[in-house]
């Protein structure tokens, strides 16, 4: 099941998916990738986990987060602008119609076919949330291989915002923009094979299908 989770609606869920996704992030970025970011009680978080954050969370039948991705408004100070602006050529947006995406994580212990399906559903969740809220793009920074495997391969082309740079951990990073157009929506639906609505809003009636 794929949920849109916030600090406001977490109460309506059968399990604490907000905490569960922080635990999954700890496993993904602390245990596996050794990031130097804040942790507490085996939960990973940063300064962009707050009331403005929206999480697209894939959970199993036991209510445990197995995939997560964060969306954040660019009308507030955001990570790409605050921390990684040197990766961007030109001005970064401050707009109600552009979101920042980050912390895209999938449980690496899942079987390969399940892991790929979770990735597809998270990508579609990004799309559905953005369309539901009148957004025209999502921006962010990732390793180039992640952009390719998560988005390009699922029918969502990226528009680089600068050149590939080597960051302090020795890995390559690329800032990019995911535009949202009717053609891209059709491409994502076709490539992923997900044509019906999958993103659920726990506290409200289901929003209009993308």
N, C-alpha and C positions, 0 to 999 in steps of 0.2 A: 504494500500500500504506500502511496506517495502523498505526503502531507505538506502543506504550507504551515510552518510552525513559527510562532512568535512568543515573546514573553507574555503577551496578553491572552493568547488562545491555548497555550500549553495546558491550562487547567481543564479544557474540554476533552483532552485526549485520554485514552484508557491507560496510557503509561507516560512516564516523564521523558518524552522524546527530546526535549531541550537538553537535559543532562546527558541523555544517551548519545546524542550527536557530539557533544563535547568529549565524551569518553572515546568515541570512534576517532575523533580528530587526534586525541592523545596517542592512540595506537598508530595512526597513520603518519603523523608529522614529528612526533617525539621519539617513539620507540623505533620506527622504521627509517626515518629521515634525519633524526637528531637535530631538529630545528631548535634554535635558542629563542623560545617564546615563553610567555608565562604559563605556569601549570599550577594546579592545586588538586590534591586527592585524585590524581590520574585523570584530570580533566584539562584539556587545552583551551585557552581563550586568549583574546587580545583586546585592545582598546576599542575595536569595532564590533564587539559583542555587547550590544546595549538595546535599549527600547526601540531603536530604529531598525535593528537587524531583522531580516526575514530568512528563514532557513527552509530549504526544500529538502525534506527528509524521507528516505525510503526505509521502511521498517518491515521486519519479518512478522510472522504470525504471533510471535511472543512479545511484540512491541519493542524490539531492540533495533536501534538504528544500524543499518548496514550500508547506508550511503547518505551523504549529506553535501550540500552546497549552500553558500551564504550569498544573499543579495543585500545591497546597501545603497541608500540614496546618495546621489552625487551633489545634492543640495546641502549636505553636511560635510565637514572635513572627512575625507575618505582616504584609504590606504594608498591607492595609486598616486593620488595628488600629494599626499603628505610624505610618503616614504620612497616611492619609485618614480617620481616625476622626471628624473634624469634619464629614464628609459623612453621618454616621450618627446617627439619632435612636434612643436607647436603647442597650442593651448589645450588644456584639459577641460572637459565640460563641467558646468554647474547647472544642472537641468532636471526638471521634474520628469523628463522623458528618457533619461539615461540612468541606468543602474550600474553599480559596480558588483561584479561577481568575484568570489574568492572561496577559499577553503573547500575545494571540490575533493571529496574523499570517498572511497569505496572500500569496504572490508576486503582485504587481500586474501582472507581465508575462505572466501566463497568459491565454489566451483567456477571454472572459467566461463562457462556459458551463463551462469547466473550473474556473475560479475559484469559481463558485457551487457546483459539486459538491464541491470541496475544503472549502469552508465547511460544507456539510451534513455531510460525513464527520467533520470535526473536532467538530461539535456532537454527533453520535452517539458519537464516541469519548469525549467528556466523560461522556456518559450511561452508556456501557458500563463505563467505569472506575469511576464512582461506584457503580453497581449491584454490580459485582464486589467492591467493598470495603465494602458495607453502609452507604453514605452516604445521607443524607436531603436534602442540599442542597449547592449550590455558591454561594459569594458572591464579589463582586468589585466593581470600579469601572470604568466605561467611559463614553465619550461616549454620550448617549442614542441617537443614530442607530445606533451599533454594537449596542447591546442590541436595537434593533428589527430591524436587518437580519440579524444573526447568529442571534438566538435567537427572538424573537417570531415572525418570518416562517417559522421552521422548526418551529413548533408548541410552543415552550417559553416559556410566559408568565413574565414577571419580576415579582417582588414588591419594589418600591422600599424601601430602608432609610432613606430621607430624601428631601429635596428636591433638585432639580437645582441645582448650584452652579457658578459660574465659577471655574476654577482659574487659577494664575498664568500659564499660557500663553495665557490669553484664551478658552479653549474651555470648553464645558459638560461637566460630569461628573456621573454618577449612580451611587451605590452601590446594589446590588440583590442579591436572592437568587433563585436558581433552585431551586425545590423539585422533589423527585423523588417522584412518586406513580405508581401503576399507570395512572391516567388520563393523566398527562403522558407517560409512556413510550409509550402507545398513540398519543397525539397526534403525538409526534415521529416515530415510525415511519411513521405514515400520511402526514404532510406531506412528509417527506424522501423517502419511497418506499424507504427502506433497512430491510428487514425481517430480513435475515440479519446475523450477527455480522461486524464488520469490523475490530475492534481486535485486534492481535496482540501477544503477550508473548514476546519473542524467547527468553528463557532458560527458559521453562517450557512445559508442555503448555497448550493453549488453555483458558482459563477458561470457565466456564459461560456460555452465551449469554443476553444480556438479553432 
